[in-house]
Amino acid sequence: MAKPVKTIGNPLSWVMHAVGDASHYAKDAAHEIGGDADANATVRQLTIEDLQIALRKGAEDFAALRTDVLFIVLLYPIIGICLVTFAFQRELLPLLFPLMSGFALLGPIAAVGLYEMSRCREKGEPAGFRVALGVMGSPAIGAVLTIGLGLVLMFIAWMLTAYLIFVLTLGPETPTSVTGFLRDVFTTGPGWLMLIVGCVVGFVFAAATLAMTVISIPLALHRHVGVPVAIATSLEVTRKSPVTVAVWGLIVATLLAVGTIPLFLGLIFAFPILGHATWHLYRRAVS
C-alpha cells in the first residue's frame, strides 16, 4: 500500500489553524479566570493545631524534595538581593524597608510551583522540579496569573504609598547616607511619625493581602474555581478563623524576616517550607 505523501501546508491555512488554537486557548483561560459562578467550597474553622500540622507537613515536603525545591526557589532570594542593591544604587534609601517588607506580598504567586509539588506528593505521584515547572501548562494558570497580577499591583501601590509617606514626613530630599537617614528616622519627630504611619499603613496592606490570598491560589490551582470564588473563599476562611489566620500571617512574616539574614540566603529554606505548608493549610481549610 502506498505511503501517504507529506506536503507542506498552505501558509494561510497554517496561520488560520494557529489563530484558531490560540483563540481556543484564550477562551479556556478566560473561562478559568471567571470560573463557575455556582462553584463553592466548604470552609472549616482553622485552629492553631492546623497551623502546626501544616508547618510539619511543609517541612516534610521540603526534606523529601529539597534538591528539586532548591533548584526552583533559589531565584527568590536572588531577586531580593537585586532589589535591595537597586535601592542603594538609585539612592532610594527611604524605600529600602518598604521594599524588603513588601517583597513578601509576592510570595503566594512565587510559591505556585511548590503547591503543585505538594499536591503531587500527597497523591503519591512524582513531584520533582519538572512538575513545578509544568504548572505553567495547567488549565488554571490564567486564574493563578490573574491573582498574581493583583499581588504585583498591590506591591506597586504599597511602594507608592510608602514613598508618599516619606515625602510628607522626612522628604522630599533624598538622604545622602544610610547613617544620616537612620539618624533622622530615630532622633526626629518627623522620623518617628514616618515610622508609625508607615507601620500602620503597611499592616493594612499586609492584612488585606493575607486575607485574599491565604488559600486562594492553591484553591484556584486545585479546584479550577476561578478568581472570584478563590478570593471569596479565602476571605471566608479569614472571616471564620481570624485569630488563626492572623497567627499564620505572623509566622510567615517572622520566618521571611529571619530568612533575609544574611543576604536573603535564609529564604532558601524558609520560603519553600512556607510554600509547602500553605498547600497543606489549604487542604485543612477547604474540604
C-alpha positions in Angstrom: 0.0 0.0 0.0 1.4 3.4 -1.0 2.5 5.6 1.8 0.7 9.0 2.2 2.6 11.8 0.7 3.6 14.5 3.2 3.2 18.0 2.0 3.9 21.5 3.3 0.6 23.1 4.3 -0.7 26.3 2.8 0.9 29.1 4.9 -2.5 30.8 5.1 -4.2 27.7 6.4 -1.4 27.1 8.9 -1.8 30.7 10.2 -5.6 30.3 10.5 -5.1 27.0 12.3 -2.6 28.6 14.8 -5.0 31.5 15.3 -7.8 29.0 16.0 -5.8 27.2 18.5 -4.8 30.4 20.2 -8.4 31.6 20.4 -9.5 28.3 21.8 -6.7 28.5 24.5 -7.7 32.1 25.3 -11.3 31.0 25.6 -10.4 28.3 28.0 -8.2 30.7 30.0 -10.9 33.2 30.2 -13.3 30.5 31.5 -10.8 29.5 34.1 -10.3 33.1 35.3 -14.0 33.7 35.5 -14.8 30.3 36.9 -18.2 28.9 37.7 -20.5 31.4 39.5 -22.2 28.4 41.2 -18.9 26.9 42.3 -18.4 26.7 46.1 -16.1 25.2 48.6 -16.9 24.1 52.1 -14.8 26.0 54.6 -14.0 24.7 58.0 -12.7 26.6 61.0 -8.9 26.5 61.5 -7.1 26.1 64.8 -3.5 26.6 65.9 -3.1 22.8 65.7 -3.9 23.1 62.0 -1.0 25.5 61.6 1.3 23.2 63.4 0.3 20.3 61.2 0.6 22.4 58.0 4.1 23.5 59.0 5.2 20.0 59.9 4.0 18.6 56.6 5.6 21.5 54.8 8.9 20.7 56.4 8.4 17.0 55.5 7.8 18.0 51.8 10.9 20.2 51.8 13.0 17.4 53.3 11.8 14.9 50.7 12.1 17.3 47.8 14.9 19.6 48.9 17.1 19.1 45.8 14.3 19.9 43.4 12.9 22.7 45.6 16.3 24.5 45.9 16.6 24.5 42.2 13.3 26.3 41.9 13.3 28.8 44.9 16.9 29.9 44.5 15.6 32.7 42.3 13.5 34.3 45.1 16.5 35.4 47.3 18.4 36.4 44.2 15.5 38.8 43.2 15.5 40.1 46.8 19.2 40.9 46.7 18.8 42.6 43.3 16.0 44.8 44.6 18.0 45.9 47.7 21.1 46.6 45.5 18.9 48.6 43.2 17.6 50.7 46.1 21.1 51.5 47.2 22.4 52.3 43.8 19.4 54.5 42.9 19.6 56.3 46.3 16.2 55.1 47.3 17.1 54.5 50.9 13.7 55.6 52.2 12.1 52.7 50.2 14.6 50.1 51.4 12.5 48.8 54.3 9.2 49.1 52.4 10.8 47.2 49.6 12.1 44.4 51.8 8.8 44.1 53.7 6.6 44.5 50.7 8.6 41.8 48.8 6.6 39.2 50.9 3.4 40.3 49.2 4.7 38.5 46.1 5.3 35.2 47.9 2.0 33.5 47.2 2.4 33.7 43.4 6.1 32.8 43.6 5.3 29.6 45.5 2.8 28.2 42.9 5.3 25.5 41.8 5.6 24.4 45.4 1.9 24.0 45.8 1.9 21.7 42.8 4.8 19.6 44.1 3.0 19.2 47.5 -0.2 18.2 45.6 1.5 15.5 43.6 3.4 14.2 46.6 0.2 14.0 48.5 -1.3 11.8 45.8 1.9 9.6 45.6 2.9 10.9 42.2 6.3 12.1 41.1 6.9 15.6 42.4 10.2 16.8 41.0 11.0 20.2 39.6 9.6 19.3 36.2 6.2 19.0 37.9 6.6 22.5 39.4 7.6 24.0 36.0 4.8 22.1 34.3 2.2 24.0 36.3 2.6 26.7 33.7 0.6 24.4 31.4 -2.2 23.9 33.8 -5.7 25.0 32.7 -5.9 27.1 35.9 -2.8 29.1 35.1 -4.9 32.0 33.8 -6.6 32.4 37.2 -3.4 32.0 39.0 -1.6 34.7 37.0 -4.6 37.0 37.4 -4.3 36.7 41.2 -0.6 37.2 40.8 -1.1 40.4 38.8 -3.3 41.6 41.6 -0.4 41.0 44.0 2.0 42.9 41.8 -0.4 45.8 41.7 -0.7 45.7 45.5 3.1 45.7 45.8 3.3 48.8 43.5 0.6 50.5 45.4 2.4 49.9 48.7 5.7 51.2 47.3 4.0 54.4 46.0 2.2 54.9 49.4 5.4 54.3 51.3 7.2 57.0 49.2 4.3 59.4 49.7 4.6 58.9 53.5 8.3 59.7 53.3 7.8 62.8 51.2 5.1 64.1 53.7 7.3 63.5 56.7 11.1 63.4 56.2 11.2 64.3 52.5 11.3 65.3 49.8 15.1 65.4 49.8 16.7 62.0 49.4 19.2 61.1 52.2 22.8 61.0 51.2 23.9 58.2 53.5 22.5 55.3 55.5 23.7 56.6 58.8 22.3 60.0 58.2 18.9 58.6 57.2 18.8 56.3 60.3 19.7 59.2 62.5 16.8 61.3 61.0 14.4 58.4 61.4 15.1 57.6 65.1 16.0 61.0 66.5 13.5 63.4 65.0 9.7 63.9 65.3 9.0 63.5 61.5 11.1 60.4 61.5 9.0 58.7 64.2 5.9 59.9 62.5 7.0 58.2 59.3 7.7 55.0 61.2 4.4 54.9 62.9 2.3 55.9 59.9 4.3 53.6 57.7 3.9 50.6 60.0 0.1 51.1 60.4 -0.5 51.5 56.6 1.9 48.6 55.9 -0.1 46.4 58.3 -3.3 47.3 56.4 -1.7 46.3 53.1 -0.4 43.0 54.6 -3.6 42.1 56.3 -5.7 42.7 53.1 -3.2 40.6 51.0 -3.2 37.8 53.6 -7.0 37.7 53.7 -7.3 37.5 50.0 -4.5 35.0 49.3 -4.2 32.7 52.4 -5.6 29.8 50.3 -6.9 31.4 47.1 -4.0 30.4 44.7 -3.9 26.7 45.9 -7.7 26.6 45.6 -7.7 28.0 42.0 -4.9 25.7 41.0 -6.5 22.6 42.5 -10.3 23.1 42.0 -10.3 25.4 39.0 -13.0 27.6 40.6 -11.9 30.8 39.1 -10.6 34.1 40.6 -13.8 35.4 42.2 -14.6 32.2 44.0 -11.0 31.6 45.0 -10.7 35.1 46.6 -14.2 34.9 48.2 -13.3 31.5 49.7 -10.0 32.9 51.1 -11.9 35.8 52.7 -14.4 33.3 54.1 -11.5 31.3 55.7 -10.2 34.6 57.2 -13.7 35.6 58.5 -14.3 32.2 60.0 -10.8 31.9 61.7 -9.5 35.4 62.1 -7.2 34.6 65.0 -5.6 31.6 63.4 -5.1 33.4 60.1 -3.5 36.3 62.0 -1.2 33.9 63.7 -0.3 32.4 60.3 0.5 35.8 59.0 2.7 36.5 61.9 4.5 33.2 61.4 5.0 33.9 57.7 6.3 37.4 58.4 8.7 36.2 61.1 10.2 33.4 59.0 10.6 35.6 56.0 12.2 38.3 58.1 14.6 35.9 59.6 15.2 34.4 56.2 16.6 37.7 54.9 19.6 37.2 57.2 22.2 37.0 55.9 21.8 38.4 52.4 18.4 36.7 51.9 20.0 33.3 51.9 17.8 32.1 54.7 14.9 32.3 52.3 16.2 29.3 50.5 14.9 27.3 53.5 12.1 29.5 54.9 10.3 30.1 51.6 9.9 26.5 50.4 8.7 25.3 53.9 6.1 28.1 54.0 5.1 27.4 50.4 4.6 23.7 51.0 2.9 24.5 54.4 0.4 26.8 52.6 -0.8 23.9 50.4 -1.4 21.8 53.5 -3.1 24.7 55.2 -5.4 25.0 52.2 -6.2 21.3 52.4 -7.2 21.6 56.0 -9.2 24.8 55.4 -11.3 23.6 52.4 -13.0 20.3 52.2 
